[in-house]
């Protein structure tokens, strides 16, 4: 019953914001999805709450399970990056050295020129930067961790043993498919 409730709530949280886009005027959609818009802040808040949940779970247990702490830090980083670490909220300037190498001229790591493929460097640099592109890393993460690993864990006894020895936190398979709903064009961007 608890798993079913979590599934329903998670699905609603993922689908409800997108379903509203079906009924809104194009101008309203552009307003909601713009930089510093509703959906950007909603994403940042979601990342921050996820970070907080993982941190609370980490401190709840006497035996420290460090992957939870890693997730807490990763989601905190994602929240900060989503809103440029509060730069526009707190109204502070980007240091000139960083502004010169950032595609959006803001205080973020994921918008650095070499990560966003905006360098005039050689083909090798462009290839390397395509490997470290944040979107690619995130897509590969959720496909691997949120879909492939749960499927392998469920259907392969050998993989179950392997993941158990690693003390890998396995998420429910259905949760991984929520990522597919969230970003259906992801597979085409890799």
C-alpha positions in Angstrom: 0.0 0.0 0.0 2.8 2.4 0.9 4.7 1.7 -2.4 1.5 2.3 -4.4 0.9 5.6 -2.6 4.4 6.7 -3.2 4.1 5.8 -6.9 0.8 7.7 -7.2 2.2 10.8 -5.5 5.5 10.7 -7.5 3.6 10.3 -10.8 1.3 13.2 -10.0 4.3 15.4 -9.1 5.9 14.6 -12.4 2.9 14.7 -14.6 0.8 17.5 -13.2 3.2 20.4 -14.1 3.5 19.1 -17.7 -0.2 18.4 -18.1 -0.9 22.1 -17.4 1.1 23.0 -20.5 -1.5 21.3 -22.6 -4.1 23.8 -21.7 -2.1 27.0 -21.5 -1.6 29.6 -24.2 1.9 29.7 -25.8 2.7 33.1 -24.2 1.9 31.7 -20.7 4.1 28.6 -21.4 7.0 30.8 -22.5 6.6 32.8 -19.3 6.5 29.7 -17.1 9.5 28.1 -18.8 11.8 31.1 -19.1 15.0 31.7 -17.3 14.1 32.4 -13.6 10.6 31.2 -14.3 8.2 29.0 -12.4 9.5 25.7 -13.7 13.2 26.6 -13.1 12.4 27.5 -9.5 10.2 24.4 -9.1 13.2 22.3 -10.3 15.6 24.0 -7.9 13.2 23.5 -5.0 12.7 19.8 -5.9 16.5 19.3 -6.1 17.0 21.0 -2.7 14.2 19.0 -1.1 15.7 15.8 -2.5 19.1 16.8 -1.1 17.5 17.5 2.3 15.7 14.1 2.3 18.9 12.2 1.5 20.8 14.1 4.2 18.1 13.4 6.8 18.1 9.7 6.0 21.9 9.7 6.1 21.9 11.1 9.6 19.0 9.0 10.8 21.0 5.7 10.6 23.8 4.8 13.0 25.7 3.0 10.3 26.7 5.6 7.8 25.7 4.7 4.3 27.8 7.2 2.3 26.0 6.9 -1.1 23.1 8.8 0.6 25.5 11.6 1.5 26.8 11.6 -2.1 23.2 11.9 -3.4 22.5 14.7 -0.9 25.5 16.7 -2.1 24.7 16.0 -5.8 21.1 17.2 -5.5 22.3 20.3 -3.5 24.8 21.0 -6.3 22.0 20.6 -8.9 19.7 23.0 -6.9 22.5 25.6 -6.7 23.3 25.3 -10.4 19.7 25.5 -11.4 19.4 29.0 -10.0 23.0 30.1 -10.5 23.6 29.8 -6.8 21.1 32.5 -6.0 23.0 35.1 -8.1 20.0 36.8 -9.5 18.0 36.4 -6.3 20.7 38.0 -4.2 21.8 40.3 -7.0 25.5 39.9 -7.0 27.8 40.1 -10.0 29.7 37.3 -11.7 33.5 37.6 -11.3 35.0 38.9 -14.5 37.3 35.9 -15.0 34.3 33.6 -14.7 32.0 35.8 -16.9 34.6 35.6 -19.7 34.4 31.8 -19.9 30.7 31.2 -19.1 28.1 31.0 -21.8 25.4 32.7 -19.7 27.8 35.1 -17.9 26.7 33.7 -14.6 28.0 31.9 -11.5 27.6 28.3 -12.7 29.8 25.4 -13.6 27.5 23.7 -16.1 27.5 26.8 -18.3 31.3 27.0 -18.7 32.3 27.3 -22.3 34.3 24.1 -22.5 31.3 22.2 -21.1 28.8 23.8 -23.4 30.8 23.2 -26.6 31.4 26.9 -27.2 35.2 26.9 -27.5 37.1 27.7 -30.6 39.6 25.0 -29.7 40.5 21.9 -31.7 38.2 19.0 -32.5 39.8 17.0 -29.7 38.7 19.6 -27.2 35.2 19.6 -28.7 35.1 15.8 -28.4 36.2 15.9 -24.8 33.8 18.6 -23.9 31.0 16.6 -25.4 31.9 13.8 -23.0 31.7 16.0 -20.0 28.5 17.9 -21.1 26.3 18.0 -18.0 23.2 17.0 -19.9 24.9 13.9 -21.3 26.2 13.0 -17.8 22.8 13.4 -16.3 21.0 11.4 -19.0 23.6 8.6 -18.7 23.2 8.7 -14.9 19.5 8.2 -14.9 19.4 5.7 -17.7 22.0 3.6 -15.9 21.1 4.1 -12.3 17.4 4.6 -12.5 16.5 2.1 -15.2 19.3 -0.4 -16.1 20.5 -1.1 -12.6 17.0 -1.7 -11.1 16.1 -4.0 -14.1 19.4 -5.9 -13.7 18.9 -6.2 -10.0 15.4 -7.5 -10.4 16.0 -10.1 -13.1 19.6 -11.3 -12.4 20.5 -13.0 -9.2 24.2 -12.5 -10.1 23.7 -8.8 -10.4 21.7 -8.7 -7.1 24.6 -10.2 -5.3 27.1 -7.8 -7.0 25.0 -4.8 -6.1 24.5 -6.1 -2.6 28.2 -6.4 -2.1 28.6 -2.8 -3.2 25.8 -1.8 -0.8 24.3 0.0 -3.8 21.0 1.7 -3.1 18.5 0.3 -5.6 15.6 2.4 -6.5 12.2 0.9 -7.7 12.0 0.3 -11.4 8.9 2.4 -11.8 10.7 5.4 -10.4 13.2 5.2 -13.3 10.4 5.3 -15.8 9.3 8.6 -14.4 12.5 10.0 -15.8 11.4 8.8 -19.2 8.2 10.7 -18.8 10.0 13.8 -17.6 12.4 14.0 -20.5 11.3 11.9 -23.5 13.7 13.6 -26.0 16.7 12.7 -23.9 17.7 9.6 -25.9 17.9 11.8 -29.0 20.3 14.3 -27.4 23.0 11.9 -26.4 
